[in-house]
Structure formats: structure tokens, C-alpha cells
Amino acid sequence: MKYYLIVGEPSGDLHASRLMRALKKVDKTASFRFFGGDLMAAEGGTLVKHYRELAYMGFIPVLLHLPTIFRNMAFCKKDIRAWRPDVLILVDYPGFNLDIAKYVHAKTDIPVYYYISPKIWAWKEYRIKNIRRDVDELFSILPFEIEFFEQKHHYPIHYVGNPTADEVRQFVAENPVSKQQTDATGLPPRGEGKPIIALLAGSRRQEIKDNLPAMIEATRDLVGRYSLVLAGAPSIEEEYYRQFLQGTDVQLIENQTYPLLARAHAALVTSGTATLETALFGVPQVVCYRTVLPRFIGYMRKKILKVPFVSLVNLIAGREVVRELVADSFTLDNIRAELHRILDGDGRRRMLEGYEDVRRRLGNEDTSLNAARLMYQLLTQS
């Protein structure tokens, strides 16, 4: 079968590449054409446009690049019609992908599958009308989305497992404790040497600038008893971090987040997928996210967001497992107090028990293979 995929960012490239690999296992005739990235290109097929030509974030960048965005949309629609795939698979990136879905649904008979559903449960819930009208099958990687789509909006979806859980399980299986000796990271295994507090300050410069200084200051009283280690993001050069680390005892480790979490005793984490990764490694954490105009954002968050939490850990658990210090609750005193609470004792124990609930809810599915099998089954039965 012919599969046309569209992604718009690095995480989509990763998840789509693994889906393509799985599709090749269940469909020996699979061929691919895609808007994607290097990981997808490594799986074979034709890379039509790289996601770097699509990825504009923020109001001003999007506004400045509107002509390019519209040209890419028009080209994508024309290319899909010319190639005539057996299915169009959209991966997250709703601003672009929902427009493509609308066109394909209206102008062709090509089925539209959405892998990694748009997070309309957090904002832009009105998009459910577009999804119901234009998307034939939706594949979710977050178990709480079942209730949102099926019970609240009466739109059936498929929960196929969680790829982050897959990745952590694979890393742990390939790096058992007995082999987690001091390596290129320079860190000993968990339980040897001084306990490690990991700092995960985000993957974008603005996030790092906003969050890292406070993380460092909040852990200053722990220097000597703990090793403070910062996980460098792949897209950020070492020099950028140096301005924040000069004169501190914080060690920077680049592109080694999983090895760091496998060794860490506790962590300060900027909200995002990193909160779930930290939980799956069994590392108690404090979620920290600083914003401009914190009181105003704290007020508006309650008015705009449709969910009670911002971290995936709490959203999956359906309750507060980790403390979220966001906007008006983001203070040095709060970060310091919450970190001390999870270093040992009941606070730490309760959080680790909550993590077990998160693992149970995610399940043990091989996400990519499960999704590929289900997609192929649906296509061959139709």
C-alpha cells in the first residue's frame, strides 16, 4: 500500500519513523511519501519537504511566514492528489494537518488517519468539529483522551499505547543496572557516590532562560550533599548554557537525558514530555515553569485551559502526583520546599506510588507496531 505521512516537528519525525518501520513489518508492499525529517528518510520512501520548511512557532513568526505556509499547504494538497495514496497519515501538528485533512476529505476518497491526536482537550476544543468531519480514524497515545473524545464528544478513537513509555522500557532493558557503570556521561550508577539532582530546563532557549537560573538558585543549599547535573538539549549549543552555569557547581551533560535520569535521585523539570520520562524512570520531580506576568497568566490559565493540570504525569493519573509550580506558584521558596519534600520520606514514597499508577494506565503495548497493525487491518477491511 501507499502511505502519505505529514509531520511538522522533530518529535513527529521520530514517532512517524517508528510507525513506518512497523508498517513495513505488517505490509511488505508498503511505500512512503512524506513531509517529514531525517529519521523518516532513513526508513525509505520519498521526502517531499523537510519539516524545517514548515515549523514556525509563535504568532509573529507565523505571521511573517504566512505566504510560505500557504504555498506549502497548496503544494502538499496537489502532491497528495497526484500520488493517490491508499491512506493519508497525519502526525500531530494540527494547524497544518487539519487544513490538509479538510481538503483531502472534501476533494478525494482517500481515508484520513490521525496518529497522535491534537491536544484539543487543553485548548481549541472547537476543533472537534473538524476532526469529526474530516478524520476517518484517530489514534491516541494518551489514555485519558478516550474519555474526552468518546464520552464527552461521542467520537470513537483508538488508544494504541505510549511511545515514550516504549522508549524508556527499551532503554532500561538495554542498560540494566549492573551495566550502568560510569561511562561517557561521567556519572556513576544510581546509589553510588553523591545522589544526583537532575535539572531538565526545556529544549528551547527562552524556556532555558526563564527556568534554569531559578532551578540553580533553588538547589544552591544542596551543593556538597548532592551532585547537580543539567541535561543539555540536543538543539542547544554548549556555549549558550555557559552563561548560566559560570560560577556554579552544576555539571552539564549533553544528549544524555536518559542515562542521567537512570542515575538521578530527584529532578526539577520544565513541563513537557520530560515530566513523563522522569516519572517512567522513577525519579521524584518538581514541575517548574516560569512565565511572564505570572499572576495574570495564573488567572488566565484557569479561564482558558480546559484541564486542571499541565504535566502529562498528572493528566494521565487523573490527580496530582507531582507538584506543578507554574506562573504565580513559581517561586524560589516553593521550588526549594517541594524539592526537599521529595528527597526522602513520605512525600517521596507517595510520588513513587503515583508513578506506578501512571505506568499501569499507559500499559505495555508496542505502540508503533500496535498502531501499524490496526491501520493495516482497517485499510484491508474497508
TORKOL-4160 file (C-alpha; in steps of 0.2 Angstrom, whole numbers, padded with zeros to 4 digits, m for minus):
382
<pt num="1" X="0000" Y="0000" Z="0000"/>
<pt num="2" X="0005" Y="0018" Z="m0002"/>
<pt num="3" X="0006" Y="0029" Z="0013"/>
<pt num="4" X="0007" Y="0048" Z="0013"/>
<pt num="5" X="0013" Y="0055" Z="0030"/>
<pt num="6" X="0014" Y="0073" Z="0036"/>
<pt num="7" X="0024" Y="0079" Z="0051"/>
<pt num="8" X="0029" Y="0096" Z="0056"/>
<pt num="9" X="0042" Y="0095" Z="0070"/>
<pt num="10" X="0056" Y="0084" Z="0077"/>
<pt num="11" X="0045" Y="0073" Z="0089"/>
<pt num="12" X="0034" Y="0069" Z="0074"/>
<pt num="13" X="0048" Y="0064" Z="0064"/>
<pt num="14" X="0053" Y="0052" Z="0077"/>
<pt num="15" X="0036" Y="0044" Z="0080"/>
<pt num="16" X="0032" Y="0043" Z="0061"/>
<pt num="17" X="0049" Y="0035" Z="0058"/>
<pt num="18" X="0045" Y="0021" Z="0070"/>
<pt num="19" X="0027" Y="0019" Z="0063"/>
<pt num="20" X="0035" Y="0017" Z="0046"/>
<pt num="21" X="0046" Y="0004" Z="0052"/>
<pt num="22" X="0032" Y="m0005" Z="0059"/>
<pt num="23" X="0021" Y="m0003" Z="0044"/>
<pt num="24" X="0035" Y="m0012" Z="0034"/>
<pt num="25" X="0033" Y="m0027" Z="0045"/>
<pt num="26" X="0015" Y="m0029" Z="0043"/>
<pt num="27" X="0014" Y="m0023" Z="0025"/>
<pt num="28" X="0028" Y="m0030" Z="0014"/>
<pt num="29" X="0022" Y="m0019" Z="m0001"/>
<pt num="30" X="0022" Y="m0003" Z="0009"/>
<pt num="31" X="0029" Y="0013" Z="0000"/>
<pt num="32" X="0030" Y="0030" Z="0008"/>
<pt num="33" X="0030" Y="0048" Z="0003"/>
<pt num="34" X="0030" Y="0062" Z="0016"/>
<pt num="35" X="0033" Y="0079" Z="0023"/>
<pt num="36" X="0045" Y="0074" Z="0037"/>
<pt num="37" X="0063" Y="0073" Z="0043"/>
<pt num="38" X="0079" Y="0064" Z="0043"/>
<pt num="39" X="0073" Y="0049" Z="0053"/>
<pt num="40" X="0059" Y="0046" Z="0041"/>
<pt num="41" X="0070" Y="0047" Z="0026"/>
<pt num="42" X="0081" Y="0034" Z="0034"/>
<pt num="43" X="0066" Y="0022" Z="0033"/>
<pt num="44" X="0065" Y="0024" Z="0015"/>
<pt num="45" X="0052" Y="0032" Z="0003"/>
<pt num="46" X="0052" Y="0050" Z="m0004"/>
<pt num="47" X="0055" Y="0065" Z="0007"/>
<pt num="48" X="0045" Y="0079" Z="m0002"/>
<pt num="49" X="0048" Y="0093" Z="0011"/>
<pt num="50" X="0058" Y="0093" Z="0027"/>
<pt num="51" X="0049" Y="0099" Z="0042"/>
<pt num="52" X="0061" Y="0113" Z="0044"/>
<pt num="53" X="0052" Y="0122" Z="0030"/>
<pt num="54" X="0035" Y="0120" Z="0039"/>
<pt num="55" X="0040" Y="0123" Z="0058"/>
<pt num="56" X="0035" Y="0141" Z="0063"/>
<pt num="57" X="0030" Y="0143" Z="0081"/>
<pt num="58" X="0023" Y="0159" Z="0089"/>
<pt num="59" X="0011" Y="0172" Z="0082"/>
<pt num="60" X="0024" Y="0184" Z="0075"/>
<pt num="61" X="0035" Y="0170" Z="0066"/>
<pt num="62" X="0019" Y="0163" Z="0059"/>
<pt num="63" X="0013" Y="0180" Z="0053"/>
<pt num="64" X="0029" Y="0184" Z="0044"/>
<pt num="65" X="0029" Y="0167" Z="0035"/>
<pt num="66" X="0011" Y="0166" Z="0030"/>
<pt num="67" X="0015" Y="0166" Z="0011"/>
<pt num="68" X="0027" Y="0151" Z="0013"/>
<pt num="69" X="0015" Y="0142" Z="0024"/>
<pt num="70" X="0001" Y="0144" Z="0011"/>
<pt num="71" X="0012" Y="0139" Z="m0003"/>
<pt num="72" X="0017" Y="0123" Z="0007"/>
<pt num="73" X="m0001" Y="0119" Z="0010"/>
<pt num="74" X="m0006" Y="0121" Z="m0008"/>
<pt num="75" X="0009" Y="0111" Z="m0014"/>
<pt num="76" X="0005" Y="0097" Z="m0001"/>
<pt num="77" X="m0013" Y="0096" Z="m0007"/>
<pt num="78" X="m0008" Y="0095" Z="m0025"/>
<pt num="79" X="0006" Y="0082" Z="m0021"/>
<pt num="80" X="m0007" Y="0071" Z="m0012"/>
<pt num="81" X="m0019" Y="0071" Z="m0026"/>
<pt num="82" X="m0005" Y="0067" Z="m0039"/>
<pt num="83" X="0002" Y="0052" Z="m0029"/>
<pt num="84" X="m0015" Y="0045" Z="m0024"/>
<pt num="85" X="m0010" Y="0036" Z="m0008"/>
<pt num="86" X="m0021" Y="0022" Z="0000"/>
<pt num="87" X="m0021" Y="0032" Z="0016"/>
<pt num="88" X="m0015" Y="0049" Z="0022"/>
<pt num="89" X="m0007" Y="0048" Z="0040"/>
<pt num="90" X="m0006" Y="0065" Z="0049"/>
<pt num="91" X="0005" Y="0066" Z="0064"/>
<pt num="92" X="0001" Y="0079" Z="0077"/>
<pt num="93" X="0005" Y="0097" Z="0070"/>
<pt num="94" X="m0014" Y="0102" Z="0070"/>
<pt num="95" X="m0013" Y="0119" Z="0062"/>
<pt num="96" X="m0006" Y="0112" Z="0046"/>
<pt num="97" X="m0013" Y="0095" Z="0046"/>
<pt num="98" X="m0031" Y="0099" Z="0050"/>
<pt num="99" X="m0032" Y="0110" Z="0035"/>
<pt num="100" X="m0025" Y="0096" Z="0024"/>
<pt num="101" X="m0037" Y="0084" Z="0031"/>
<pt num="102" X="m0052" Y="0096" Z="0027"/>
<pt num="103" X="m0046" Y="0097" Z="0009"/>
<pt num="104" X="m0042" Y="0078" Z="0006"/>
<pt num="105" X="m0059" Y="0073" Z="0014"/>
<pt num="106" X="m0069" Y="0086" Z="0003"/>
<pt num="107" X="m0059" Y="0083" Z="m0013"/>
<pt num="108" X="m0054" Y="0064" Z="m0013"/>
<pt num="109" X="m0059" Y="0047" Z="m0007"/>
<pt num="110" X="m0043" Y="0045" Z="0002"/>
<pt num="111" X="m0045" Y="0039" Z="0020"/>
<pt num="112" X="m0038" Y="0051" Z="0033"/>
<pt num="113" X="m0029" Y="0044" Z="0048"/>
<pt num="114" X="m0023" Y="0055" Z="0063"/>
<pt num="115" X="m0009" Y="0047" Z="0073"/>
<pt num="116" X="m0005" Y="0056" Z="0089"/>
<pt num="117" X="m0021" Y="0066" Z="0091"/>
<pt num="118" X="m0021" Y="0085" Z="0093"/>
<pt num="119" X="m0022" Y="0091" Z="0111"/>
<pt num="120" X="m0039" Y="0099" Z="0109"/>
<pt num="121" X="m0043" Y="0094" Z="0127"/>
<pt num="122" X="m0031" Y="0108" Z="0133"/>
<pt num="123" X="m0036" Y="0121" Z="0121"/>
<pt num="124" X="m0046" Y="0124" Z="0105"/>
<pt num="125" X="m0059" Y="0111" Z="0109"/>
<pt num="126" X="m0069" Y="0118" Z="0095"/>
<pt num="127" X="m0058" Y="0108" Z="0083"/>
<pt num="128" X="m0068" Y="0093" Z="0087"/>
<pt num="129" X="m0080" Y="0098" Z="0073"/>
<pt num="130" X="m0066" Y="0097" Z="0060"/>
<pt num="131" X="m0059" Y="0081" Z="0067"/>
<pt num="132" X="m0077" Y="0073" Z="0067"/>
<pt num="133" X="m0080" Y="0079" Z="0049"/>
<pt num="134" X="m0063" Y="0076" Z="0041"/>
<pt num="135" X="m0054" Y="0062" Z="0051"/>
<pt num="136" X="m0059" Y="0044" Z="0047"/>
<pt num="137" X="m0048" Y="0036" Z="0061"/>
<pt num="138" X="m0039" Y="0044" Z="0076"/>
<pt num="139" X="m0025" Y="0035" Z="0085"/>
<pt num="140" X="m0021" Y="0041" Z="0103"/>
<pt num="141" X="m0006" Y="0039" Z="0114"/>
<pt num="142" X="m0013" Y="0046" Z="0130"/>
<pt num="143" X="m0026" Y="0035" Z="0139"/>
<pt num="144" X="m0036" Y="0050" Z="0146"/>
<pt num="145" X="m0041" Y="0055" Z="0128"/>
<pt num="146" X="m0053" Y="0040" Z="0127"/>
<pt num="147" X="m0064" Y="0048" Z="0140"/>
<pt num="148" X="m0063" Y="0066" Z="0131"/>
<pt num="149" X="m0066" Y="0060" Z="0114"/>
<pt num="150" X="m0078" Y="0045" Z="0116"/>
<pt num="151" X="m0088" Y="0050" Z="0132"/>
<pt num="152" X="m0088" Y="0069" Z="0130"/>
<pt num="153" X="m0089" Y="0071" Z="0111"/>
<pt num="154" X="m0095" Y="0054" Z="0106"/>
<pt num="155" X="m0081" Y="0051" Z="0093"/>
<pt num="156" X="m0073" Y="0034" Z="0094"/>
<pt num="157" X="m0054" Y="0033" Z="0094"/>
<pt num="158" X="m0040" Y="0020" Z="0096"/>
<pt num="159" X="m0028" Y="0020" Z="0111"/>
<pt num="160" X="m0013" Y="0012" Z="0104"/>
<pt num="161" X="0000" Y="0014" Z="0119"/>
<pt num="162" X="0013" Y="0027" Z="0123"/>
<pt num="163" X="0029" Y="0029" Z="0113"/>
<pt num="164" X="0038" Y="0037" Z="0127"/>
<pt num="165" X="0034" Y="0023" Z="0138"/>
<pt num="166" X="0041" Y="0011" Z="0124"/>
<pt num="167" X="0057" Y="0021" Z="0123"/>
<pt num="168" X="0060" Y="0021" Z="0142"/>
<pt num="169" X="0057" Y="0002" Z="0143"/>
<pt num="170" X="0069" Y="m0001" Z="0129"/>
<pt num="171" X="0082" Y="0010" Z="0137"/>
<pt num="172" X="0081" Y="0001" Z="0153"/>
<pt num="173" X="0081" Y="m0016" Z="0145"/>
<pt num="174" X="0097" Y="m0012" Z="0135"/>
<pt num="175" X="0105" Y="m0004" Z="0150"/>
<pt num="176" X="0102" Y="m0015" Z="0166"/>
<pt num="177" X="0108" Y="m0008" Z="0182"/>
<pt num="178" X="0123" Y="m0020" Z="0183"/>
<pt num="179" X="0129" Y="m0012" Z="0167"/>
<pt num="180" X="0126" Y="0006" Z="0172"/>
<pt num="181" X="0144" Y="0010" Z="0176"/>
<pt num="182" X="0152" Y="0027" Z="0174"/>
<pt num="183" X="0153" Y="0030" Z="0156"/>
<pt num="184" X="0154" Y="0045" Z="0144"/>
<pt num="185" X="0142" Y="0055" Z="0155"/>
<pt num="186" X="0155" Y="0054" Z="0169"/>
<pt num="187" X="0141" Y="0049" Z="0181"/>
<pt num="188" X="0141" Y="0034" Z="0192"/>
<pt num="189" X="0125" Y="0022" Z="0193"/>
<pt num="190" X="0111" Y="0027" Z="0205"/>
<pt num="191" X="0115" Y="0023" Z="0223"/>
<pt num="192" X="0134" Y="0026" Z="0221"/>
<pt num="193" X="0143" Y="0042" Z="0225"/>
<pt num="194" X="0133" Y="0058" Z="0229"/>
<pt num="195" X="0115" Y="0057" Z="0225"/>
<pt num="196" X="0111" Y="0067" Z="0209"/>
<pt num="197" X="0098" Y="0080" Z="0206"/>
<pt num="198" X="0094" Y="0082" Z="0188"/>
<pt num="199" X="0089" Y="0099" Z="0180"/>
<pt num="200" X="0079" Y="0097" Z="0164"/>
<pt num="201" X="0076" Y="0115" Z="0159"/>
<pt num="202" X="0067" Y="0113" Z="0142"/>
<pt num="203" X="0073" Y="0112" Z="0124"/>
<pt num="204" X="0071" Y="0130" Z="0119"/>
<pt num="205" X="0082" Y="0145" Z="0123"/>
<pt num="206" X="0068" Y="0155" Z="0130"/>
<pt num="207" X="0062" Y="0141" Z="0142"/>
<pt num="208" X="0080" Y="0138" Z="0147"/>
<pt num="209" X="0082" Y="0157" Z="0150"/>
<pt num="210" X="0066" Y="0158" Z="0160"/>
<pt num="211" X="0068" Y="0142" Z="0171"/>
<pt num="212" X="0087" Y="0137" Z="0173"/>
<pt num="213" X="0093" Y="0152" Z="0184"/>
<pt num="214" X="0079" Y="0148" Z="0197"/>
<pt num="215" X="0082" Y="0130" Z="0196"/>
<pt num="216" X="0101" Y="0133" Z="0200"/>
<pt num="217" X="0097" Y="0145" Z="0214"/>
<pt num="218" X="0084" Y="0134" Z="0222"/>
<pt num="219" X="0097" Y="0120" Z="0223"/>
<pt num="220" X="0111" Y="0130" Z="0230"/>
<pt num="221" X="0109" Y="0124" Z="0248"/>
<pt num="222" X="0111" Y="0106" Z="0242"/>
<pt num="223" X="0128" Y="0108" Z="0235"/>
<pt num="224" X="0140" Y="0097" Z="0243"/>
<pt num="225" X="0127" Y="0084" Z="0248"/>
<pt num="226" X="0121" Y="0081" Z="0230"/>
<pt num="227" X="0128" Y="0082" Z="0213"/>
<pt num="228" X="0118" Y="0095" Z="0202"/>
<pt num="229" X="0118" Y="0089" Z="0184"/>
<pt num="230" X="0110" Y="0099" Z="0169"/>
<pt num="231" X="0103" Y="0089" Z="0154"/>
<pt num="232" X="0108" Y="0098" Z="0139"/>
<pt num="233" X="0095" Y="0099" Z="0125"/>
<pt num="234" X="0101" Y="0092" Z="0108"/>
<pt num="235" X="0096" Y="0108" Z="0099"/>
<pt num="236" X="0106" Y="0120" Z="0111"/>
<pt num="237" X="0124" Y="0123" Z="0109"/>
<pt num="238" X="0135" Y="0121" Z="0125"/>
<pt num="239" X="0140" Y="0139" Z="0124"/>
<pt num="240" X="0123" Y="0145" Z="0127"/>
<pt num="241" X="0122" Y="0136" Z="0144"/>
<pt num="242" X="0139" Y="0143" Z="0150"/>
<pt num="243" X="0131" Y="0160" Z="0154"/>
<pt num="244" X="0120" Y="0152" Z="0167"/>
<pt num="245" X="0132" Y="0139" Z="0174"/>
<pt num="246" X="0148" Y="0151" Z="0176"/>
<pt num="247" X="0152" Y="0151" Z="0195"/>
<pt num="248" X="0140" Y="0137" Z="0199"/>
<pt num="249" X="0143" Y="0119" Z="0204"/>
<pt num="250" X="0131" Y="0112" Z="0190"/>
<pt num="251" X="0138" Y="0099" Z="0178"/>
<pt num="252" X="0132" Y="0100" Z="0160"/>
<pt num="253" X="0129" Y="0084" Z="0151"/>
<pt num="254" X="0124" Y="0085" Z="0133"/>
<pt num="255" X="0112" Y="0072" Z="0123"/>
<pt num="256" X="0112" Y="0060" Z="0138"/>
<pt num="257" X="0095" Y="0063" Z="0146"/>
<pt num="258" X="0090" Y="0045" Z="0148"/>
<pt num="259" X="0107" Y="0040" Z="0156"/>
<pt num="260" X="0105" Y="0055" Z="0168"/>
<pt num="261" X="0088" Y="0050" Z="0173"/>
<pt num="262" X="0093" Y="0032" Z="0176"/>
<pt num="263" X="0105" Y="0039" Z="0189"/>
<pt num="264" X="0096" Y="0053" Z="0196"/>
<pt num="265" X="0088" Y="0054" Z="0214"/>
<pt num="266" X="0077" Y="0068" Z="0211"/>
<pt num="267" X="0074" Y="0081" Z="0197"/>
<pt num="268" X="0067" Y="0099" Z="0193"/>
<pt num="269" X="0058" Y="0098" Z="0176"/>
<pt num="270" X="0051" Y="0110" Z="0164"/>
<pt num="271" X="0034" Y="0104" Z="0159"/>
<pt num="272" X="0033" Y="0094" Z="0143"/>
<pt num="273" X="0036" Y="0076" Z="0138"/>
<pt num="274" X="0051" Y="0077" Z="0150"/>
<pt num="275" X="0039" Y="0076" Z="0165"/>
<pt num="276" X="0033" Y="0059" Z="0159"/>
<pt num="277" X="0050" Y="0052" Z="0155"/>
<pt num="278" X="0056" Y="0057" Z="0173"/>
<pt num="279" X="0041" Y="0048" Z="0180"/>
<pt num="280" X="0044" Y="0032" Z="0170"/>
<pt num="281" X="0062" Y="0032" Z="0176"/>
<pt num="282" X="0055" Y="0033" Z="0194"/>
<pt num="283" X="0063" Y="0049" Z="0198"/>
<pt num="284" X="0053" Y="0061" Z="0210"/>
<pt num="285" X="0051" Y="0078" Z="0202"/>
<pt num="286" X="0045" Y="0096" Z="0204"/>
<pt num="287" X="0037" Y="0103" Z="0188"/>
<pt num="288" X="0043" Y="0121" Z="0186"/>
<pt num="289" X="0038" Y="0133" Z="0173"/>
<pt num="290" X="0041" Y="0152" Z="0174"/>
<pt num="291" X="0030" Y="0164" Z="0164"/>
<pt num="292" X="0029" Y="0182" Z="0161"/>
<pt num="293" X="0016" Y="0191" Z="0171"/>
<pt num="294" X="0014" Y="0177" Z="0182"/>
<pt num="295" X="m0002" Y="0182" Z="0192"/>
<pt num="296" X="m0011" Y="0187" Z="0176"/>
<pt num="297" X="m0006" Y="0170" Z="0167"/>
<pt num="298" X="m0010" Y="0161" Z="0183"/>
<pt num="299" X="m0028" Y="0169" Z="0182"/>
<pt num="300" X="m0030" Y="0166" Z="0163"/>
<pt num="301" X="m0024" Y="0148" Z="0165"/>
<pt num="302" X="m0039" Y="0144" Z="0175"/>
<pt num="303" X="m0050" Y="0153" Z="0162"/>
<pt num="304" X="m0043" Y="0146" Z="0146"/>
<pt num="305" X="m0036" Y="0129" Z="0149"/>
<pt num="306" X="m0049" Y="0115" Z="0149"/>
<pt num="307" X="m0039" Y="0104" Z="0160"/>
<pt num="308" X="m0034" Y="0105" Z="0178"/>
<pt num="309" X="m0015" Y="0101" Z="0176"/>
<pt num="310" X="m0001" Y="0105" Z="0164"/>
<pt num="311" X="0010" Y="0090" Z="0166"/>
<pt num="312" X="0007" Y="0073" Z="0157"/>
<pt num="313" X="0010" Y="0064" Z="0173"/>
<pt num="314" X="m0005" Y="0072" Z="0182"/>
<pt num="315" X="m0016" Y="0071" Z="0167"/>
<pt num="316" X="m0013" Y="0053" Z="0165"/>
<pt num="317" X="m0015" Y="0049" Z="0183"/>
<pt num="318" X="m0031" Y="0060" Z="0184"/>
<pt num="319" X="m0024" Y="0068" Z="0200"/>
<pt num="320" X="m0010" Y="0077" Z="0207"/>
<pt num="321" X="0005" Y="0066" Z="0208"/>
<pt num="322" X="0019" Y="0079" Z="0205"/>
<pt num="323" X="0018" Y="0097" Z="0211"/>
<pt num="324" X="0016" Y="0109" Z="0197"/>
<pt num="325" X="0024" Y="0126" Z="0201"/>
<pt num="326" X="0018" Y="0136" Z="0186"/>
<pt num="327" X="0016" Y="0155" Z="0183"/>
<pt num="328" X="0011" Y="0163" Z="0200"/>
<pt num="329" X="0016" Y="0147" Z="0210"/>
<pt num="330" X="0033" Y="0148" Z="0203"/>
<pt num="331" X="0044" Y="0155" Z="0217"/>
<pt num="332" X="0061" Y="0150" Z="0224"/>
<pt num="333" X="0054" Y="0146" Z="0241"/>
<pt num="334" X="0041" Y="0135" Z="0233"/>
<pt num="335" X="0053" Y="0126" Z="0222"/>
<pt num="336" X="0066" Y="0123" Z="0236"/>
<pt num="337" X="0052" Y="0117" Z="0249"/>
<pt num="338" X="0045" Y="0105" Z="0236"/>
<pt num="339" X="0061" Y="0098" Z="0231"/>
<pt num="340" X="0066" Y="0095" Z="0249"/>
<pt num="341" X="0049" Y="0086" Z="0252"/>
<pt num="342" X="0053" Y="0073" Z="0239"/>
<pt num="343" X="0071" Y="0069" Z="0243"/>
<pt num="344" X="0066" Y="0056" Z="0256"/>
<pt num="345" X="0051" Y="0052" Z="0267"/>
<pt num="346" X="0033" Y="0051" Z="0264"/>
<pt num="347" X="0032" Y="0064" Z="0250"/>
<pt num="348" X="0045" Y="0054" Z="0240"/>
<pt num="349" X="0036" Y="0037" Z="0243"/>
<pt num="350" X="0019" Y="0044" Z="0238"/>
<pt num="351" X="0025" Y="0051" Z="0222"/>
<pt num="352" X="0034" Y="0034" Z="0218"/>
<pt num="353" X="0017" Y="0025" Z="0221"/>
<pt num="354" X="0008" Y="0038" Z="0210"/>
<pt num="355" X="0021" Y="0034" Z="0196"/>
<pt num="356" X="0016" Y="0016" Z="0197"/>
<pt num="357" X="m0002" Y="0021" Z="0193"/>
<pt num="358" X="0004" Y="0031" Z="0178"/>
<pt num="359" X="0013" Y="0015" Z="0171"/>
<pt num="360" X="m0002" Y="0005" Z="0174"/>
<pt num="361" X="m0013" Y="0017" Z="0164"/>
<pt num="362" X="m0001" Y="0018" Z="0150"/>
<pt num="363" X="0000" Y="m0001" Z="0148"/>
<pt num="364" X="0014" Y="m0011" Z="0139"/>
<pt num="365" X="0009" Y="m0010" Z="0121"/>
<pt num="366" X="0022" Y="m0009" Z="0107"/>
<pt num="367" X="0014" Y="0007" Z="0102"/>
<pt num="368" X="0021" Y="0009" Z="0084"/>
<pt num="369" X="0018" Y="m0010" Z="0080"/>
<pt num="370" X="0000" Y="m0009" Z="0088"/>
<pt num="371" X="m0004" Y="0006" Z="0078"/>
<pt num="372" X="0003" Y="m0001" Z="0061"/>
<pt num="373" X="m0007" Y="m0017" Z="0063"/>
<pt num="374" X="m0023" Y="m0008" Z="0067"/>
<pt num="375" X="m0021" Y="0004" Z="0052"/>
<pt num="376" X="m0017" Y="m0011" Z="0040"/>
<pt num="377" X="m0032" Y="m0020" Z="0047"/>
<pt num="378" X="m0044" Y="m0006" Z="0044"/>
<pt num="379" X="m0037" Y="m0002" Z="0027"/>
<pt num="380" X="m0038" Y="m0020" Z="0021"/>
<pt num="381" X="m0056" Y="m0022" Z="0028"/>
<pt num="382" X="m0063" Y="m0007" Z="0020"/>
